[in-house]
Amino acid sequence: MHPFCCAPLVPVSPAASAASAAAASSAVAGAPAVMPAPQPPPLPPPPPRSNSAPVGERRARAAGGSGGGSSPPEGVKLNEIVGGGISGILYKWVNYGRGWRPRWFVLQDGVLSYYKIHGPDRIVLSRETDRGAKVIGEDSLRRLNRPSTSSSSHSNGHHQPRNPIGEIHLKVSTVRESRSDDRRFSIFSGTKTLHLRAETREDRAAWLEALRATKDMFPRMSSSEMVGPGDTAAAVAVSTERLRQRLQQEGVSEAAIADSERIVRAEFEALHKQLALAKQKHALLVETLRQLETEKVDLENTLVDESQRQSKEYGSASKSRHEKYSEGSASESDDYNEPQDPAEETDDDENIYFDTRDFLSSSSFKSSGSDFQRSETGSDDEDDYPMDGIDPSMKSVGISYPYVRRRKKLPDPVEKEKGVSLWSMIKDNIGKDLTKVCLPVYFNEPLSSLQKCFEDLEYSYLIDRASEWGKRGNSLMRILSVAAFAVSGYASTDGRSCKPFNPLLGETYEADYPDKGLRFFSEKVSHHPMVVACHCEGTGWRFWADSNLKSKFWGRSIQLDPVGALTLEFDDGEVFQWSKVTTSIYNLILGKLYCDHYGTMRIQGNREYSCKLKFKEQSIIDRNPHQVQGVVQDRSGRTVATLFGKWDESMHYVMGDCFGKGKGSEQFSEAHLLWKRSKPPKFPTRYNLTRFAITLNELTPGLKEKLPPTDSRLRPDQRCLENGEYERANAEKLRLEQRQRQARKMQESGWKPRWFAKDKATDTYRYLGGYWESREKSSWEDCPDIFGQVPNELMITD
């Protein structure tokens, strides 16, 4: 048992100390004539912070002169390398609900153990341990509490040390340091991965040095702990002598005594041979495990390289399968190549990391449909996975989409952008007709409102997953996935301060994304009020919506209240409908622009379940903004699941009601990840566009010839802004806005949208069909040239 414990941690019991002393004395009596390494002096109590010793001195004491690069001399015992034990505080990744938690780690006898730390309680060491212990880290030294002789004995008499909550045997483990974070490293034992983070870079270096020095000692370790041949003879001599004396007292004949001694020796030799054979088998198994681990890593790397090559040559989507598997699931770094999901760790007292049975049980415990096959969304970037970090049982729906290469950055700007302030714009337009004032393109992003509608479908894999859950008869998981999709559409608004282009009347946008398994189409169907309608067809589902915004100006902010419903219908007839929440944009005059979403979103289903999501409004002093909480209820109103998360980060769920009275926060430690926001692009833009948004206005080869003349990709001012031709973009924007002023006259004269019609029963716009058929034939005769010059007969004169 390790002498280090965490709060309430106490010194090792007297029995354990006596046993250790007896073991030490017997080792000295036993013949391995090895000069013991001098023990370092006890560590002094942590001095006041203002007079603390330099960090480098403490690092030197903590490293214990292990000399990670040099091999220790022959015959030196393992404990002499680590000076009786290395210990200190490291932060361990537990799961997405609990994050990084401090643990007290102990490295001794080739085993890394760790204990829980409860609050600010101090770590207590026994005096025997204190003589040879080395502690890494300033926080560890501050928490250390070395008892006096009286307090030590008192503690020993009233407390027993706690068992570690986890152990890893370094002999069969691999230590890897993070490439992206100089404080993190991981330990892989073959069945489990321990993700650790030190306080400082120096602390990590000290831990890595001690761990590697320990691993380097295993091929040279002494077998004094095992029973050796020399010990056998001594033990038999003692045993047979006592046996002879006892038999002689009983008056047994000398011949019978000799036979008895021969039998005892034979039995002991047989046991010794079995023990030696078991030792050889153990060494062989350890070596085999190390070889298998090495072969596994090599195989994963080979599969990654092969799948990447195939995806480049054949454009298939199969490359991502093994890349995701080898990337690991810490979801914070690409440094870990082990198939481990931190969300599956429960960190209970029963978890022992070298126990394969515990690992398998914890994996199956979190699994809710582990027979799902993994499918990928098309992406040519190996680390661009919208489903990165999701529970393995929920990552796919058995659908494999083709791989499509799309752009990763916007074109480099042709001109240098000019800085424009709102104050200067107001000053320059004093006394002018505000209806004829054209805002410069510097306030726009190179996307239209029609394309922004499609951006809400970035995480459409959640709907694919919901469709598959329904096919498997799990309606609860279906509505949970739909709820995560409804929240995910807001993630792209984070940091987006520029407004999209207001589409012209009759302007359209299409998105044929075979890599996402869907086709999307939208059209501006009304100018006053401004209404945009869209329709999307996926694999086993249809989605449609129309949207209108009612705005309120509050001086320093503007409030946008969406009007309209979003409808999702699956092929099996289940329908969900919801409306968006209120959006406010702050600091219009002074300060940095930012937006917030707040209100209640109700997702109504036509079958068993419905969902209510509450978007919390951000306050000025709120340190944890963008929170979303919700519940799923059945027809009787009983809460069957709880959702929580942030609209700009991720969403989780827990079965049951976690917000009721008497519910503790510990239930959230069992949360499952539903959705996580994609990683930002490798090439950031001034508009803070996501990777998905960067592709929306792209004209792929051969696409321009298939588009109608009303498509947003052909809008000249928007295209010029994307290319960085700002002067030309402003001129085109002014021209198109003059043309747009004719839209009201066109609408009053009986103009009707080409592809949508208003359903009087529901007061919503529904797709009429026929667009994709016209696209196949390139039949666009009925589509006006809305981006051309304004006809003279429609010119409005002042």
C-alpha positions, 0 to 999 in steps of 0.5 A: 500500500502506498504511504501517500493518501489524500484528504482526509489522508493520514499517515501509514498505520503502525502495522504497515510501518512495522512491516516495511521496517521488517522488510527492509531489515530482512533485505539487508540481512539477505545477501544481495550486497548492494550499497544503498543510495544515500537518502535525501534530507527531508523536505522542509515545510513550505516557506511563505510565498514571499520568501519561497525558494526559486522554482528551479531549486524545488525542481532540482529537489523534485527530480531527485537527480534521476538523470533521465538521459543516463542509465543507472548502474547495475544492481541499483534498486528501483526505489533508489532511482525515485528516492523512496517515491515521487508525488505531487498534484496533477490535474486529471481529465475526468469527463465533459461534465467535470473537466480537469480535477486535481489528484494526488499522484504517487510514483513508487515501485513502478506503479503510478497511483492517484488519490482524490483531493477534497477541497482545500484539505492538506496532504498528510505524510507519515514521518517514515515516508517524509524521509525519502519522499520527493514532491513536485509542484508549488501547489503540492508543497503548499498542501503538504502537512508534515505532522509532528511526532505526537500528532503522527502517532495520534493519527496513526492510532485513529485513521487508516490510509485510503486506497488509491482510486486508480493505478497504472503499472509503468512496466506495461505503459507508454508515456507521451507528451502533448505537442500542442500544450506544454503542460499536458501529457498522457499515459497509455496502459494498453486498456486505458488512457490517462490524460494529465496536466501539470501546473507548469511546464517545469512540473511536467518536465520533472514528472516526465523525467521521473516516469521515464527514469522509472521505465528505463529501470525495468530491464535492470530491476533486481528480482529480490522481491521474488523468491530466488534459489539462494533464499530457497536453501536458507528457508529449507534449512531453517524449516527442516531443522525445526522439523527435525527438533520437533520430531525428535521430541516426539521420539520419531526414529532417525530414518523417519525424520530423514524421510520427512526432510526429503519429502519437505525439500521435494515439495518445496523444490516443486513449488519453487519451480512452479513459481519460477515458471510463473515468473517466466510466463509473466515476463513473457506476457508483459513483453508480448503486451508491449509488442502488441501495443507497438504493432497496434500503433503501427497498424493504426498509422498504416491505416491512416496513411492508406485511408488518406491515400485512397481518399485523395485518389478516389474521393471516398469518405473512408479516410476519416474512419481510422483517423478519428479512431487514432485521434482519441477523444479528449477532443482538445488535442490531436496528440493522443492516438489511443481509442479512449473517450474521456466522457466514459471515465467515471473516476469512481473509487472502484476504477483501476486502470489496469483492469480490463474488465473495469474498462469494458464495463465502463465502455458498455455502461455509456453505450446506448446503441453501440452497434451504430456504424461510423459514418463521416461527413465529407471533409478534406481536412483530417481534423475537421470533424463536426462530430469530434468528441461525441460518444462512440455509440452516437457518432453515426447512423450507418450512412456513408456520404461521398467525399467532396473537396471544398475550399478552406479559405476565402480569396486573398483581398485585392485591395486594402480595406478602409476603416469606417466608423459608424460615427463618420457614416452618420456625419456624412449623411446628415440631412440626406434621405435615409431611405436612399443612404447605402451602407458601405460593404464594410459592414457586410459579410460576403454571404446573403440571408439566403445562405445564412438559412443554409448555415443553420444546417451545418450540423445536419448529421444530427438529423440523420442520427435522429432519423436512425434513432427513430428507425430503431424505435428510440423516440427519446433519443430522436427528440434529443438529437433534434433538440441538439440540432435546434441549438447548434444553428446558433453556434455560427453566430458567435463573433460574427459582427457583420450583417449578411446581404439583404437578398433582392426580391426573387433572389435564390440560393441552392446548395447541393451537398452530396457530402452531407446527403442533402439538397437545400433551396431558398428564395426571398418571397416577400420584400415588405415584410422581408420573408425568406423561405427554404426547403431541404431534403435529406436522407429520410427527412425533410426540413422547411421554414420561412423567417421574418424579423421584427426589430426594435431599436433600443439606442445602444442595442437592437432586438430581433424577434424572429417570426415564423416556424421551422418544421422537420418531418421524417419519412415515418411521419413524425413531425417536429416544429419550433420557433427561434428565440430572440437575438439582441446585438449590443454596443452598436455605438461604442464598444465591441459588437456582440450578440446574444440569444435568449428566450424559450424554445419549444419543440413540439412533436406530434407523437410521444415527446416534446422539448422545452429549451431555455436560452439564458440571457447574458448579464453584464457580470455573467462569467458563464454566458450562453447557457442553455438548459432544457427538459424532454417531457412525455405526453403526461408531462413527466420529465424523462431527460434533461439537457444542458450546455452552451449554444456556442460550445456543446450540448449534453443530456442526462436521463431523468429530471436533474433540475427538480428539488433535491437533485444534486449536481453529481448527476451531471457527471453522468452526462452524455455529449450530444453535439459539439461545435466544430473546430475553427478554420485553419485560415481565419477570416475578418468575418469570423466565418466557420469552415462550413460558412467559407464554402457557402459562396464557393463556385466549384468547377462547372457549377456556374453553368448550372445555376439560375441567374437569380442565385446569390453566388452570382450577385456582383457586390457580394462576389466583389466583397469576397474578392476584396474589391471594396470600391467596386463592391460599394458601387455594385451595392449602390446600383442593386439597392436602387434596383431593389427600390423597384421591388415594392412596386413589383410586389404591389403589381401582383408579383409572386415567388417562382418556387414557393407558395403561401399555404393559407391554412398554416400561413407559411410558405411551402415549396412547390417543387420543380427547381431541381428538375429545371436545373437538370434541363438548365431551363431558366426562362422564367427566372428574371435577371435580377442582378442586371441593369434596371429597365428604364420603364421601372425607374422611379423619378424623384 
